[in-house]
Amino acid sequence: MKTKIMSIFTRTPLHVGCGSSVGAVDQPVVRERHTGYPVIPGSTIKGVLADLWLDWSDPKNPKRDTEGVDLLGAESGAASAGTLLIGEGKLLAFPVRSAKGCFAWITSPLALERYARDVGEQPESLPNLGTSEVLASATVSLGDTVVLEEYPLALKGAVPAKVVEMLEKLCAETLWKGELCGRLAIVNDELFQYFAENACEIANHNRIDDEKGVVSNGALFSQENVPSETMFYSVFRSRDAEDFTKLESKLANEGGLLQIGADRTTGLGWCSVATKEVK
């Protein structure tokens, strides 16, 4: 079985929803059950990729072409799963406000261990971090303190160079490669979980009734979005290396840019994507 990693770097806020909620947010994002991290379901990624193989010769009824059916399965008729196996988009680095340097990318030992496992690398040994401690790069450090959102954290050291090197290789996105070395911070698993659950942006939506001049009935709602500059990754597998060649050709035609999730027409969900070999 051949394996590759696809990086998904959000250029704009991303909303992959899980339906309506009775909680404080009307339309939350999909999250992992056990960690609370935002996640992009494999079915969502597969659906976006499947659209790259649509035959538009009949604009009113586009169909997935033969190559698309082979890779990703048939849309209807005889059951067909396709030869390309697509995993969920897992959270690797999450942007949060920083008192110095504007923002930092935070990650955690658990997120790094999962990534190292998926790409076949040995995880870097990290010191034990308390909930008020951090490993951080110079750009976001205020002497011996790093302030993320409203939380001051004691600087326990620099981010290991091997961690930065491992993550830089994930994709060639200019902002990621150019800024990661200075903006990366490693916090403990509990604090990473807290920020991943509570530091997503909340957008309030409404629609004004043109005649009455007030909000239309049922048109006021709040929507949770994963912020721009969040890094996800997905594991792809296939028995035939040629499948990846076909996928990479389609991604190149799109300029390495895909729209994932809701609200395409209002600019949400635009992501830089790229594939990477694993060991």
Contacts in CASP RR format, 6 or more apart in sequence:
PFRMAT RR
TARGET T0000
AUTHOR 0000-0000-0000
METHOD contacts of the structure
MODEL  1
MKTKIMSIFTRTPLHVGCGSSVGAVDQPVVRERHTGYPVIPGSTIKGVLA
DLWLDWSDPKNPKRDTEGVDLLGAESGAASAGTLLIGEGKLLAFPVRSAK
GCFAWITSPLALERYARDVGEQPESLPNLGTSEVLASATVSLGDTVVLEE
YPLALKGAVPAKVVEMLEKLCAETLWKGELCGRLAIVNDELFQYFAENAC
EIANHNRIDDEKGVVSNGALFSQENVPSETMFYSVFRSRDAEDFTKLESK
LANEGGLLQIGADRTTGLGWCSVATKEVK
1 237 0 8 1.000
1 238 0 8 1.000
1 239 0 8 1.000
2 237 0 8 1.000
2 238 0 8 1.000
2 239 0 8 1.000
2 240 0 8 1.000
2 241 0 8 1.000
2 243 0 8 1.000
2 244 0 8 1.000
3 235 0 8 1.000
3 236 0 8 1.000
3 237 0 8 1.000
3 278 0 8 1.000
4 235 0 8 1.000
4 236 0 8 1.000
4 237 0 8 1.000
4 244 0 8 1.000
4 275 0 8 1.000
4 276 0 8 1.000
4 277 0 8 1.000
4 278 0 8 1.000
5 118 0 8 1.000
5 119 0 8 1.000
5 170 0 8 1.000
5 233 0 8 1.000
5 234 0 8 1.000
5 235 0 8 1.000
5 236 0 8 1.000
5 275 0 8 1.000
5 276 0 8 1.000
5 278 0 8 1.000
6 45 0 8 1.000
6 233 0 8 1.000
6 234 0 8 1.000
6 236 0 8 1.000
6 273 0 8 1.000
6 274 0 8 1.000
6 275 0 8 1.000
6 276 0 8 1.000
7 170 0 8 1.000
7 171 0 8 1.000
7 173 0 8 1.000
7 231 0 8 1.000
7 232 0 8 1.000
7 233 0 8 1.000
7 272 0 8 1.000
7 273 0 8 1.000
7 274 0 8 1.000
7 275 0 8 1.000
7 276 0 8 1.000
8 40 0 8 1.000
8 45 0 8 1.000
8 89 0 8 1.000
8 231 0 8 1.000
8 232 0 8 1.000
8 233 0 8 1.000
8 234 0 8 1.000
8 260 0 8 1.000
8 271 0 8 1.000
8 272 0 8 1.000
8 273 0 8 1.000
9 171 0 8 1.000
9 173 0 8 1.000
9 175 0 8 1.000
9 176 0 8 1.000
9 229 0 8 1.000
9 230 0 8 1.000
9 231 0 8 1.000
9 232 0 8 1.000
9 271 0 8 1.000
9 272 0 8 1.000
9 273 0 8 1.000
10 226 0 8 1.000
10 227 0 8 1.000
10 228 0 8 1.000
10 229 0 8 1.000
10 230 0 8 1.000
10 231 0 8 1.000
10 232 0 8 1.000
10 269 0 8 1.000
10 270 0 8 1.000
10 271 0 8 1.000
11 228 0 8 1.000
11 229 0 8 1.000
11 257 0 8 1.000
11 269 0 8 1.000
11 270 0 8 1.000
11 271 0 8 1.000
11 272 0 8 1.000
12 228 0 8 1.000
12 267 0 8 1.000
12 268 0 8 1.000
12 269 0 8 1.000
12 270 0 8 1.000
13 201 0 8 1.000
13 203 0 8 1.000
13 225 0 8 1.000
13 226 0 8 1.000
13 227 0 8 1.000
13 228 0 8 1.000
13 268 0 8 1.000
13 269 0 8 1.000
14 29 0 8 1.000
14 40 0 8 1.000
14 225 0 8 1.000
14 226 0 8 1.000
14 230 0 8 1.000
14 260 0 8 1.000
14 261 0 8 1.000
14 268 0 8 1.000
14 269 0 8 1.000
14 271 0 8 1.000
15 27 0 8 1.000
15 29 0 8 1.000
15 223 0 8 1.000
15 224 0 8 1.000
15 225 0 8 1.000
15 226 0 8 1.000
15 261 0 8 1.000
15 262 0 8 1.000
15 263 0 8 1.000
15 268 0 8 1.000
15 269 0 8 1.000
16 29 0 8 1.000
16 30 0 8 1.000
16 38 0 8 1.000
16 40 0 8 1.000
16 41 0 8 1.000
16 44 0 8 1.000
16 226 0 8 1.000
16 260 0 8 1.000
16 261 0 8 1.000
16 262 0 8 1.000
17 27 0 8 1.000
17 28 0 8 1.000
17 29 0 8 1.000
17 30 0 8 1.000
17 261 0 8 1.000
17 262 0 8 1.000
18 28 0 8 1.000
18 29 0 8 1.000
18 30 0 8 1.000
18 31 0 8 1.000
19 27 0 8 1.000
19 28 0 8 1.000
20 26 0 8 1.000
20 27 0 8 1.000
21 27 0 8 1.000
21 28 0 8 1.000
24 222 0 8 1.000
25 202 0 8 1.000
25 222 0 8 1.000
25 223 0 8 1.000
25 224 0 8 1.000
26 221 0 8 1.000
26 222 0 8 1.000
26 223 0 8 1.000
27 221 0 8 1.000
27 222 0 8 1.000
27 223 0 8 1.000
27 224 0 8 1.000
28 224 0 8 1.000
29 38 0 8 1.000
29 200 0 8 1.000
29 224 0 8 1.000
29 225 0 8 1.000
29 226 0 8 1.000
30 38 0 8 1.000
30 39 0 8 1.000
30 40 0 8 1.000
30 41 0 8 1.000
31 37 0 8 1.000
31 38 0 8 1.000
31 39 0 8 1.000
31 197 0 8 1.000
32 39 0 8 1.000
35 110 0 8 1.000
35 193 0 8 1.000
35 196 0 8 1.000
36 193 0 8 1.000
36 196 0 8 1.000
36 197 0 8 1.000
37 90 0 8 1.000
37 91 0 8 1.000
37 111 0 8 1.000
37 193 0 8 1.000
37 196 0 8 1.000
37 197 0 8 1.000
38 91 0 8 1.000
38 196 0 8 1.000
38 200 0 8 1.000
38 226 0 8 1.000
38 230 0 8 1.000
39 88 0 8 1.000
39 89 0 8 1.000
39 90 0 8 1.000
39 91 0 8 1.000
39 232 0 8 1.000
40 88 0 8 1.000
40 89 0 8 1.000
40 232 0 8 1.000
40 234 0 8 1.000
40 260 0 8 1.000
41 88 0 8 1.000
41 89 0 8 1.000
42 86 0 8 1.000
42 87 0 8 1.000
42 88 0 8 1.000
42 89 0 8 1.000
42 234 0 8 1.000
44 260 0 8 1.000
44 261 0 8 1.000
45 86 0 8 1.000
45 87 0 8 1.000
45 88 0 8 1.000
45 89 0 8 1.000
45 234 0 8 1.000
45 260 0 8 1.000
46 72 0 8 1.000
46 86 0 8 1.000
47 72 0 8 1.000
48 258 0 8 1.000
48 259 0 8 1.000
48 260 0 8 1.000
48 261 0 8 1.000
49 72 0 8 1.000
49 86 0 8 1.000
49 247 0 8 1.000
49 250 0 8 1.000
49 258 0 8 1.000
50 64 0 8 1.000
50 68 0 8 1.000
50 72 0 8 1.000
50 73 0 8 1.000
50 75 0 8 1.000
52 250 0 8 1.000
52 251 0 8 1.000
52 253 0 8 1.000
52 254 0 8 1.000
53 64 0 8 1.000
53 65 0 8 1.000
53 67 0 8 1.000
53 68 0 8 1.000
53 69 0 8 1.000
53 71 0 8 1.000
53 72 0 8 1.000
53 250 0 8 1.000
54 62 0 8 1.000
54 63 0 8 1.000
54 64 0 8 1.000
54 65 0 8 1.000
55 62 0 8 1.000
55 63 0 8 1.000
55 64 0 8 1.000
55 65 0 8 1.000
56 62 0 8 1.000
63 75 0 8 1.000
64 72 0 8 1.000
64 73 0 8 1.000
64 74 0 8 1.000
64 75 0 8 1.000
67 246 0 8 1.000
69 80 0 8 1.000
69 82 0 8 1.000
70 82 0 8 1.000
70 83 0 8 1.000
71 82 0 8 1.000
71 83 0 8 1.000
71 84 0 8 1.000
71 243 0 8 1.000
71 246 0 8 1.000
71 247 0 8 1.000
72 82 0 8 1.000
72 84 0 8 1.000
73 80 0 8 1.000
73 81 0 8 1.000
73 82 0 8 1.000
74 80 0 8 1.000
83 238 0 8 1.000
83 239 0 8 1.000
83 240 0 8 1.000
83 243 0 8 1.000
84 236 0 8 1.000
84 237 0 8 1.000
84 238 0 8 1.000
84 243 0 8 1.000
84 247 0 8 1.000
85 236 0 8 1.000
85 237 0 8 1.000
85 238 0 8 1.000
86 234 0 8 1.000
86 236 0 8 1.000
87 234 0 8 1.000
87 235 0 8 1.000
87 236 0 8 1.000
88 234 0 8 1.000
89 232 0 8 1.000
89 233 0 8 1.000
89 234 0 8 1.000
90 111 0 8 1.000
90 114 0 8 1.000
90 115 0 8 1.000
90 118 0 8 1.000
90 232 0 8 1.000
90 233 0 8 1.000
90 234 0 8 1.000
91 111 0 8 1.000
91 196 0 8 1.000
91 230 0 8 1.000
91 231 0 8 1.000
91 232 0 8 1.000
92 107 0 8 1.000
92 111 0 8 1.000
92 115 0 8 1.000
92 167 0 8 1.000
92 170 0 8 1.000
92 231 0 8 1.000
92 232 0 8 1.000
92 233 0 8 1.000
93 105 0 8 1.000
93 106 0 8 1.000
93 107 0 8 1.000
93 111 0 8 1.000
93 167 0 8 1.000
93 184 0 8 1.000
93 230 0 8 1.000
93 231 0 8 1.000
94 105 0 8 1.000
94 106 0 8 1.000
94 107 0 8 1.000
94 192 0 8 1.000
94 195 0 8 1.000
94 196 0 8 1.000
94 199 0 8 1.000
94 227 0 8 1.000
94 230 0 8 1.000
94 231 0 8 1.000
95 103 0 8 1.000
95 104 0 8 1.000
95 105 0 8 1.000
95 106 0 8 1.000
95 227 0 8 1.000
95 228 0 8 1.000
95 229 0 8 1.000
95 230 0 8 1.000
96 103 0 8 1.000
96 104 0 8 1.000
96 106 0 8 1.000
96 148 0 8 1.000
96 149 0 8 1.000
96 195 0 8 1.000
96 199 0 8 1.000
97 103 0 8 1.000
97 148 0 8 1.000
97 149 0 8 1.000
98 104 0 8 1.000
98 140 0 8 1.000
98 146 0 8 1.000
98 147 0 8 1.000
98 148 0 8 1.000
98 183 0 8 1.000
98 185 0 8 1.000
99 142 0 8 1.000
99 146 0 8 1.000
99 147 0 8 1.000
99 148 0 8 1.000
100 139 0 8 1.000
100 140 0 8 1.000
100 141 0 8 1.000
100 142 0 8 1.000
100 146 0 8 1.000
100 147 0 8 1.000
101 139 0 8 1.000
101 140 0 8 1.000
101 183 0 8 1.000
103 183 0 8 1.000
103 229 0 8 1.000
104 136 0 8 1.000
104 139 0 8 1.000
104 140 0 8 1.000
104 146 0 8 1.000
104 148 0 8 1.000
104 183 0 8 1.000
104 184 0 8 1.000
104 185 0 8 1.000
105 180 0 8 1.000
105 183 0 8 1.000
105 184 0 8 1.000
105 185 0 8 1.000
105 229 0 8 1.000
105 231 0 8 1.000
106 148 0 8 1.000
106 185 0 8 1.000
106 186 0 8 1.000
106 187 0 8 1.000
106 191 0 8 1.000
106 192 0 8 1.000
106 195 0 8 1.000
107 167 0 8 1.000
107 184 0 8 1.000
107 185 0 8 1.000
107 186 0 8 1.000
107 187 0 8 1.000
107 192 0 8 1.000
108 186 0 8 1.000
108 187 0 8 1.000
108 188 0 8 1.000
108 189 0 8 1.000
108 191 0 8 1.000
108 192 0 8 1.000
108 193 0 8 1.000
109 126 0 8 1.000
109 129 0 8 1.000
109 186 0 8 1.000
109 188 0 8 1.000
109 189 0 8 1.000
110 189 0 8 1.000
110 192 0 8 1.000
111 192 0 8 1.000
112 123 0 8 1.000
112 124 0 8 1.000
112 126 0 8 1.000
112 163 0 8 1.000
112 186 0 8 1.000
113 123 0 8 1.000
115 166 0 8 1.000
115 167 0 8 1.000
115 233 0 8 1.000
116 122 0 8 1.000
116 123 0 8 1.000
116 124 0 8 1.000
116 166 0 8 1.000
117 123 0 8 1.000
118 233 0 8 1.000
118 235 0 8 1.000
118 278 0 8 1.000
119 166 0 8 1.000
119 276 0 8 1.000
119 278 0 8 1.000
119 279 0 8 1.000
120 278 0 8 1.000
120 279 0 8 1.000
121 166 0 8 1.000
121 279 0 8 1.000
124 160 0 8 1.000
124 162 0 8 1.000
124 163 0 8 1.000
124 166 0 8 1.000
126 135 0 8 1.000
126 160 0 8 1.000
126 163 0 8 1.000
126 186 0 8 1.000
127 135 0 8 1.000
127 156 0 8 1.000
129 135 0 8 1.000
129 156 0 8 1.000
129 186 0 8 1.000
129 187 0 8 1.000
129 188 0 8 1.000
130 188 0 8 1.000
131 188 0 8 1.000
131 190 0 8 1.000
131 191 0 8 1.000
132 151 0 8 1.000
132 152 0 8 1.000
132 153 0 8 1.000
132 154 0 8 1.000
133 153 0 8 1.000
133 154 0 8 1.000
133 155 0 8 1.000
133 156 0 8 1.000
133 187 0 8 1.000
133 188 0 8 1.000
134 146 0 8 1.000
134 148 0 8 1.000
134 153 0 8 1.000
134 154 0 8 1.000
134 155 0 8 1.000
134 156 0 8 1.000
134 185 0 8 1.000
134 186 0 8 1.000
134 187 0 8 1.000
135 155 0 8 1.000
135 156 0 8 1.000
135 157 0 8 1.000
135 158 0 8 1.000
135 159 0 8 1.000
135 160 0 8 1.000
135 185 0 8 1.000
135 186 0 8 1.000
136 146 0 8 1.000
136 153 0 8 1.000
136 155 0 8 1.000
136 157 0 8 1.000
136 158 0 8 1.000
136 159 0 8 1.000
136 184 0 8 1.000
136 185 0 8 1.000
136 186 0 8 1.000
137 158 0 8 1.000
137 159 0 8 1.000
137 164 0 8 1.000
137 181 0 8 1.000
137 182 0 8 1.000
137 183 0 8 1.000
137 184 0 8 1.000
137 185 0 8 1.000
138 158 0 8 1.000
138 182 0 8 1.000
139 179 0 8 1.000
139 182 0 8 1.000
139 183 0 8 1.000
140 146 0 8 1.000
140 182 0 8 1.000
140 183 0 8 1.000
140 185 0 8 1.000
141 155 0 8 1.000
143 155 0 8 1.000
144 154 0 8 1.000
144 155 0 8 1.000
145 152 0 8 1.000
145 153 0 8 1.000
145 154 0 8 1.000
145 155 0 8 1.000
146 152 0 8 1.000
146 153 0 8 1.000
146 155 0 8 1.000
146 185 0 8 1.000
147 153 0 8 1.000
148 185 0 8 1.000
148 187 0 8 1.000
148 195 0 8 1.000
149 195 0 8 1.000
149 199 0 8 1.000
151 191 0 8 1.000
153 187 0 8 1.000
159 184 0 8 1.000
159 185 0 8 1.000
159 186 0 8 1.000
163 184 0 8 1.000
163 186 0 8 1.000
164 180 0 8 1.000
164 181 0 8 1.000
164 184 0 8 1.000
167 180 0 8 1.000
167 184 0 8 1.000
167 231 0 8 1.000
168 176 0 8 1.000
168 177 0 8 1.000
168 180 0 8 1.000
168 181 0 8 1.000
169 276 0 8 1.000
170 176 0 8 1.000
170 231 0 8 1.000
170 233 0 8 1.000
170 276 0 8 1.000
171 177 0 8 1.000
171 272 0 8 1.000
171 274 0 8 1.000
171 276 0 8 1.000
172 274 0 8 1.000
173 272 0 8 1.000
173 274 0 8 1.000
175 229 0 8 1.000
176 231 0 8 1.000
187 195 0 8 1.000
199 227 0 8 1.000
200 224 0 8 1.000
200 225 0 8 1.000
200 226 0 8 1.000
200 227 0 8 1.000
201 224 0 8 1.000
201 225 0 8 1.000
201 227 0 8 1.000
202 222 0 8 1.000
202 223 0 8 1.000
202 224 0 8 1.000
202 225 0 8 1.000
203 222 0 8 1.000
203 223 0 8 1.000
203 224 0 8 1.000
203 225 0 8 1.000
204 220 0 8 1.000
204 221 0 8 1.000
204 222 0 8 1.000
204 223 0 8 1.000
205 219 0 8 1.000
205 220 0 8 1.000
205 221 0 8 1.000
205 222 0 8 1.000
205 223 0 8 1.000
206 215 0 8 1.000
206 216 0 8 1.000
206 219 0 8 1.000
206 220 0 8 1.000
206 221 0 8 1.000
207 215 0 8 1.000
207 216 0 8 1.000
207 219 0 8 1.000
208 214 0 8 1.000
208 215 0 8 1.000
208 216 0 8 1.000
209 215 0 8 1.000
209 216 0 8 1.000
225 268 0 8 1.000
236 244 0 8 1.000
236 247 0 8 1.000
236 275 0 8 1.000
238 244 0 8 1.000
244 275 0 8 1.000
247 275 0 8 1.000
248 275 0 8 1.000
251 258 0 8 1.000
251 273 0 8 1.000
251 274 0 8 1.000
251 275 0 8 1.000
256 272 0 8 1.000
256 273 0 8 1.000
256 274 0 8 1.000
257 270 0 8 1.000
257 271 0 8 1.000
257 272 0 8 1.000
257 273 0 8 1.000
258 270 0 8 1.000
258 271 0 8 1.000
258 273 0 8 1.000
259 269 0 8 1.000
259 270 0 8 1.000
259 271 0 8 1.000
260 269 0 8 1.000
260 271 0 8 1.000
261 268 0 8 1.000
261 269 0 8 1.000
262 268 0 8 1.000
262 269 0 8 1.000
263 269 0 8 1.000
END
